[in-house]
Structure formats: C-alpha cells, structure tokens
Amino acid sequence: MVEVVDDDEDVVVDDDDVVAGDDVDVPAAGSVGIEGSESPVQATRTTNGISNARRISGQVICRPDLPTRPKGYISGDMATVRRLTDSCLLVTTDTAATLIDPGFHTFESGEIDLDSIGVVTRICITHEHRDHVNPPFVSWVLDRGHDVVVYSNEAVAKLLEPHGIEVEETLPDGLRGEDVLHEALPNGARPPNRSFTVEGLLTHPGDSHQPTSTAPILALPLIAPWGSVTSAVEFARAIGPRQVLPIHDFYLNEAGREFAARIARSGLEGTDIEVLELGWGDSITV
C-alpha cells in the first residue's frame, strides 16, 4: 500500500471524482478499486490531493497510483519522500532523515512550515548554487538537531566554511554519490556537481544529466536555464528509473509546474517510467 499525504484535509467528492482519502486495497498495479465494482479505475496524482480518473458513478475514496516498494530499496520497513519546494527533498527512513538541497526558496518563500520538517540527521548538497544551498537554512537545520552531518563536495565545503559549517566529502552507509559536472550554464560554466542516492531508494542528480545510474525514484529537474523538458526526458529514458519526481521549479506557478509535468509524461509515453506529481509539501510513503 502506498500512501500520499497532503497538507490539506482529506476531501470527499460525490459522483465523478476520485479523491485522496482513506486507504483502499489496490487490485492491480496502476489502478484503484471502486466500491461495489470489480473494475479498476486508472488514477493519477495531482497537486491538490485529488486524483483524475475515468468517469465513475458513486463515491470513491482512494489513494492514487504511486510506486510500491521499489526493487533495490535497502532500508527497513518504511520510507517517506517529502517534496518541500524547488529541488529540496526530505527522505525519511527507519534509520535516517536526509534533507537534500536546502536552498533559499524553501527557507524564505513561506510556502513550507519549516517546523514541519522535523529533526534531520544528515544534509546532502549537490552543488554550490543558492537555490540548492542556503547557508542560513543549513545553520537552522544544524541548530535544531544533534550530530547532524553535511555531505557535499569541495566547492560547497569552501562556500560553507565562513559560516562555521563543516562538510564531509566521504559518504556513510546509506548514501552513494557520483561526482559529475553541472550542465552547461549560459556563460559556459560547469561547476562540480554530486549526484546523491539515498538508501537505494531515490537519486537526486542536482543540476546534471550526467549521472550513470539511478535508484528506482529519480528526482528530475524539468526546466532550467541550462536545460529543458526535452533534455530531461532524454536523460530519464537513458538512465531508466521506475518513477521520476519533477523538481527545480521555484520560478513556476502551480499551472506552470503542472504543464511541465504533463509534457514530461507525454515524452515518456511508451516507457515504463511513471511521473510522480507531488505538490510543494506533499509526501509519498513506500
């Protein structure tokens, strides 16, 4: 059973809508059951907690079509992936709570209740750009936890050193890194970038399409000054995750984020790769 958690209250809608509410049994992969019917209905997650489905009659309360436990997941009984904003993710397992790319937008925008992040045990930073690392945000997380360790590359270590923040470059069990280059910026620069894989569950490539392997879930930057939805889809097709989670979108409104995800889904048609649409603050539990 896969659960989607939304910050809003559960919604129940009569007649035509499939909504996010109490758990129900999922009769087949990629489908949800309808009370009083043996037929499944295909459902797709949207950002407001409501799922889209073919027309049905009556009232259905369901969870949308999201991944079962991924092959290769190496932690214990449960893992939760929470999308904060932009490229910032929180991956929580029974052994660690890993915050990835704590950039300025999550910290400063007011879109996320920062207290809801909880206690973090480690921070992973892919590269030095401020939308991926905000020193006040990192300090805030460190002050709230005990023995929190920051993992990144040498460039980020130099950036955080004046703030009194130490960075470990050697990764512990449960984390895997791949040092690649950032995609080319308009000025031609290509800073160092470290892709992180957390507990064999999720890979966050930072701002790069260069990583050579991925966990079952790939955080996928869709639109950026250095890339496009087309190049992102090509990267996903080449690396072959089971699901992609769109990220890197602080400059888009909700309609823009939904549009980019639809384009990505269209580009991935004919593959077995699913697009997971999580709104800012939403979570999936696998």
DAGI-V882639 format. One record per residue. N is the residue number from 0. PHI is phi in radians with two decimals (NA if undefined). NEAR is the number of other C-alpha atoms within 10 Angstrom. Layout:
n = <N;N>
phi = <PHI;PHI>
near = <NEAR;NEAR>
//
This chain:
n = <0;1;2;3;4;5;6;7;8;9;10;11;12;13;14;15;16;17;18;19;20;21;22;23;24;25;26;27;28;29;30;31;32;33;34;35;36;37;38;39;40;41;42;43;44;45;46;47;48;49;50;51;52;53;54;55;56;57;58;59;60;61;62;63;64;65;66;67;68;69;70;71;72;73;74;75;76;77;78;79;80;81;82;83;84;85;86;87;88;89;90;91;92;93;94;95;96;97;98;99;100;101;102;103;104;105;106;107;108;109;110;111;112;113;114;115;116;117;118;119;120;121;122;123;124;125;126;127;128;129;130;131;132;133;134;135;136;137;138;139;140;141;142;143;144;145;146;147;148;149;150;151;152;153;154;155;156;157;158;159;160;161;162;163;164;165;166;167;168;169;170;171;172;173;174;175;176;177;178;179;180;181;182;183;184;185;186;187;188;189;190;191;192;193;194;195;196;197;198;199;200;201;202;203;204;205;206;207;208;209;210;211;212;213;214;215;216;217;218;219;220;221;222;223;224;225;226;227;228;229;230;231;232;233;234;235;236;237;238;239;240;241;242;243;244;245;246;247;248;249;250;251;252;253;254;255;256;257;258;259;260;261;262;263;264;265;266;267;268;269;270;271;272;273;274;275;276;277;278;279;280;281;282;283;284;285>
phi = <NA;-1.95;-1.98;-1.89;-1.94;-2.02;-1.14;-1.36;-1.19;-1.06;-2.03;-2.08;-2.13;-1.37;1.23;-1.65;-1.84;-1.74;-2.23;-1.49;-2.61;-1.24;-1.15;-2.30;-1.17;-1.76;-1.28;-2.74;-1.04;1.38;-2.54;-2.26;-1.56;-1.90;-1.02;1.40;-2.42;-1.60;-1.58;-1.40;-2.16;-1.22;-2.30;-2.32;-1.23;-2.14;-1.31;-1.74;1.59;-1.78;-1.75;-1.64;-2.70;-1.11;-1.00;-2.29;-2.06;1.56;-1.92;-2.23;-2.05;-2.63;-1.91;-1.32;-1.34;-2.34;-1.20;-1.37;-0.99;-1.23;-1.11;1.75;-1.17;-1.97;-1.55;-1.65;-1.31;-2.66;-2.47;-2.16;-1.93;-1.98;-1.57;-1.49;-2.34;0.95;-1.77;-1.55;-2.21;-2.16;-1.92;-2.05;-2.10;-1.30;-2.01;-2.81;-2.08;-1.92;-1.69;-1.97;0.93;-1.35;-1.53;-1.14;-1.17;-1.06;-1.35;-1.89;-1.33;1.39;-1.28;-2.13;-1.26;-1.06;-1.11;-1.26;-1.17;1.36;-1.52;-1.73;-1.80;-2.71;-2.15;-2.03;-2.17;-1.33;-2.88;-1.51;-1.22;-1.18;-1.36;-2.06;-2.53;-2.08;-0.91;-1.08;-1.16;-1.05;-1.08;-1.05;-1.14;-1.09;-1.19;-1.53;-1.97;-2.17;1.00;-1.27;-1.99;-1.77;-2.06;-2.96;-1.86;-1.11;-1.09;-1.21;-1.03;-1.18;-1.14;-1.53;-1.00;-1.11;-1.63;1.28;-1.88;-1.52;-2.19;-1.67;-1.67;-1.47;-1.63;-1.52;-1.02;1.69;-2.15;-2.29;-2.16;-2.35;-1.48;-2.33;-1.85;-1.03;-1.07;-1.09;-1.44;-0.97;-1.52;1.59;-1.20;-2.41;-1.13;-1.13;-2.52;-1.97;-1.41;-2.01;-2.01;-1.86;0.95;1.14;-1.81;-2.37;-1.94;-1.96;-1.49;1.16;-1.85;-2.53;-1.88;-1.65;-0.93;-1.80;-2.59;-2.57;-1.33;-1.01;-1.86;-2.01;-1.26;-2.14;-1.19;-1.66;-2.31;-2.82;-1.04;-1.80;-2.78;-2.66;-1.08;-1.07;-1.20;-1.14;-1.13;-1.06;-1.08;-1.09;-1.07;-1.27;-1.63;1.25;-1.30;-1.48;-2.38;-2.10;-2.04;-1.06;-2.44;1.15;-2.54;-1.12;-1.58;-1.87;-1.40;-1.07;-1.10;-1.14;-1.15;-1.15;-1.11;-1.07;-1.16;-1.12;-1.11;-1.10;-1.08;-1.09;-1.19;-1.70;-1.04;1.58;-1.94;-1.67;-1.56;-1.68;-1.76;-1.67;-1.72;-1.97;-1.26;-1.01;1.65;-1.41;-2.38;-2.18;-2.05;-2.17>
near = <13;19;22;23;20;20;13;10;10;14;14;17;14;13;12;15;20;31;25;26;21;13;14;18;13;18;14;12;12;17;20;24;21;22;14;8;8;9;12;17;21;18;22;20;22;16;17;16;23;23;19;16;18;11;10;14;10;13;16;24;22;25;29;29;23;24;20;13;16;16;11;11;17;12;16;10;9;13;21;20;22;23;25;27;25;23;26;28;24;22;22;20;20;11;13;17;22;24;24;26;28;29;24;22;23;26;20;13;10;9;13;18;11;15;8;8;15;12;18;21;19;19;21;30;29;29;27;23;17;13;18;24;24;22;20;16;18;22;14;12;22;20;12;12;14;12;10;17;17;23;25;26;21;16;13;22;20;14;17;20;12;10;12;9;16;16;21;14;14;11;14;9;7;14;16;16;23;16;16;21;20;22;21;15;13;9;7;9;11;16;17;19;29;25;28;27;23;25;24;20;25;23;26;30;29;29;28;25;23;18;21;13;16;22;24;22;25;26;25;27;26;22;21;15;9;16;17;14;18;14;15;21;22;16;17;23;15;12;17;20;20;19;22;25;20;26;26;21;18;17;12;14;10;13;10;12;21;18;13;18;22;14;14;23;18;12;17;17;10;8;11;12;18;21;23;22;21;26;22;23;22;20;21;19;20;20>
//
